[in-house]
Amino acid sequence: MPVTSRSRPQNAPALSHRERQVLAHIAAGLSHKQVARRLGISVHTVSTYLRRIRTKRTAPTVAHLIRLGVAEGITSGTPS
């Protein structure tokens, strides 16, 4: 399955708005705790969103999450 910039692999489930927000923050280098504070959610909830992202995509490590964010056009330097 080829992945092009700003697109997801064919047949892959779409990430929710909140999953994309969490991914953008993680890809920007923030910790789980920092993401939780910025989004007003618990650290446990951040972990839950990341687990859901990993279920929808192949991203076993933070490096893979960053690559995923870049490939899908989620990261833009400043998380939304």
N, C-alpha and C positions, 0 to 999 in steps of 0.2 A: 504494500500500500504506500504509494508515494505521498509525501506530505509537502505541500507547497506553502509558501509564506501566506499567512492570514487565512489558512484553511485547515480543516480537520480531516483526518483520514476518512475515506468513504466508509459508510456504515457504522461509524463511531458515534456513540450518543453525544449530544451536545452538552457542554458544560453549562451549568446554571449561572446566573449573574453573580451570585455570591461565590460560587466556586472560582469563577474568573477573577473576582476581586482578591480572594485569598491567594490564588496562584500568582497574580501580579505582585502582591506584597512579598511572597516567598521568593519569587524570581528577582525581586529588587534587593534581596539580601536580608530581609527582616526575619527575626526569630518568631517562633510560634507566639510567644508572650507579647512581642511588639505588634504582631498582626492582630491579636486578640484585643489589645488596647485600642488600636486605631479603628477597628470595626465595631467595638463595643460588644464583643462576644467573649465567651470563655476560651481558654487554651484548649480545653477538651473539644469544643465545637470546631476550632481551627483544625485539630487532628481529624475530626470526623469529615470535614470538607476535603482534606487532603487524601483521606482514605477513599472517599467517593471518586475523586479525580483519578487516583491510581487504579480504581476498578474500571473506570471508563477508558483509560489510556494506559500504555505501558510506561510507567515512570517510577521505578523502584527506589531511586535516590533523588536527593535534592538537585543534583546536576541534571538528571533527566527531567525534573520538573521545570528547571530553568530553560532547557532546550525546548520543552513542550510549549512554554509560554512564548518564547521567541517564534517558534514555528507557527503558532496559531495567532500571532500578532497581538498577544495579550500584554506583553511587556512593552512599555514605551519610555522607560526611564523613571517615570513618576507613577506610582500606583494610584488608581482612581479610588 
